[in-house]
Amino acid sequence: MSENQAQNLPVGRNLKIGLFHLGSGMADVMATGVWNRIMISDLGFAATPVGLLVSLRYFLAPLGVWAGRMSDRRAVGGYRRLFWIWLGRAMMALSLVGLGLITAELARGTVATVVTWAAISLAMLLFSLGNALSGSTFLALVYDRAPQHQRGRAVGLVWTFLLLGFTVGGIMFGVLLPTDEDPATAITFSPDTLQTLFVVAGLVMAALWFFSLLGEERRSSGAAARPSESEYTTTLRADLGLVWKNRRLRFFMVYLGLSMLFAFSQDLILEPFAGDVFGMSAEHTNRFAAYWGSMAIVGTLLFLWLSRRFKWLTNTVMSYIGVGILTVTFALFAYAGVAELRGLITPGLILLGFGLGLWNVGTLGLMMDMSPLGRAGTFLGFWTLVVTLARGVGVSGGGILRDLMLTATGDLTLSYVAVFALGTLGLAAALWALTRVRVRVFQAETAAAPSSRAEPAAIFANALD
């Protein structure tokens, strides 16, 4: 659907499209909330290989740029976006089913061989490739589908459905994988139940992904329109050079990288932390995403409503509050581990969700604020790449640090506490970097710069320190 065809996006259709990210949130819970906990806590595998496999999708993010460019330039079967979206999501659904079958066999006592790990790696590779091919093209479809004045609402509702997916997924998967109370079993669930969980989850997500976008792109026989004359094709190296030369852009890149890296350093180890240190069951930890996801929705909607009424509640202020809450949360988890206070886990999950919701809303807004007029597409793509790679490092890094500390100290509790303590320091450093961004100063500098149709290097001539 081209820009001139996007006449209006009714709320009902917007909600239907949002169901796509309901499935996306559920898929994220399956990979980083269910599978990783089972592999690490219940089956006893090291966190490092599991973390690297889970975070593979973040390192394959540059493929999303390629898929987005391909969907811009040509149609496949008459569709520019849907071909890549449905191809990618079909790969993800099939890989989850395959992953469930393999993991269930391991839970039955099958010895993990090289062939087993190769099959697991292939499943996670397909999952990651599918995510990369469909993620950016889905956002492009939302952009095509909504006229300019409705895109803010469209993206906001889609983001809310992503958070809702974490909550629904946490509750649904907790019900589908109840605790097996038989003391003779070595694990806390039935392998057959685990297998059923992955098969049902794959089918539910596939149905959501297909239905949500059915009829949302018009079939065409022509190629995609060419880029506007005002757009420039630049290399990643050239864009990075522009970012690094501008002090405020440089600190914003540091803020993005640090906040994303350390905020998600808990992603892989949070559920295993509760299982290993406090003895919580898989049924209980599978609902963690429901706790923090529901609070993220509350925080997001509340502060979006407040920001419409209080002009001082800017994207920068929301980012400060969100990262500040996350810093306190990580310190709380570290203290809970040291003091062996299981009762702090639930308050920590509530704070985690509230902080993640505010941080995401504020930071997404800052990404737009820090994208100069006439170069928004280029810079939003670059910020997204920074965010994705930093998240991948954070997810895998949390597992690696846990294993290194466990090897060095032999203390399971201390190995988890080290991850949360380092996250506390890293998020505090992100807050410091944010104080150096100065959004209004940057916007004033770029507004005074030459026209966006000038050479890219000249755009920032008045903004370089």
Secondary structure, 3 states (H helix, E strand, C coil): CCHHHCCCCCHHHHHHHHHHHHHHHHHHHHHHHHHHHHHHHHCCCCHHHHHHHHCHHHHCCHHHHHHHHHHHHCCECCECCHHHHHHHHHHHHHHHHHHHHHHHHHHCCCCCCHHHHHHHHHHHHHHHHHHHHHHHHHHHHHHHHCCHHHHHHHHHHHHHHHHHHHHHHHHHHHHHCCCCCCCCCCCCCCHHHHHHHHHHHHHHHHHHHHHHHCCCCCCCCCCCCCCCCCCCCCCHHHHHHHHHHCHHHHHHHHHHHHHHHHHCCCCCCHHHHHHHHHCCCHHHHCCHHHHHHHHHHHHHHHHHHHHCCCCCCCHHHHHHHHHHHHHHHHHHHHHHHHHCCHHHHHHHHHHHHHHHHHHHHHHHHHHHHCCCCCCHHHHHHHHHHHHHHHHHHHHHHHHHHHHHHHHHHCCHHHHHHHHHHHHHHHHHHHHHHHHCCCHHHHHHHHHCCCCCCCCHHHHCCCCCC
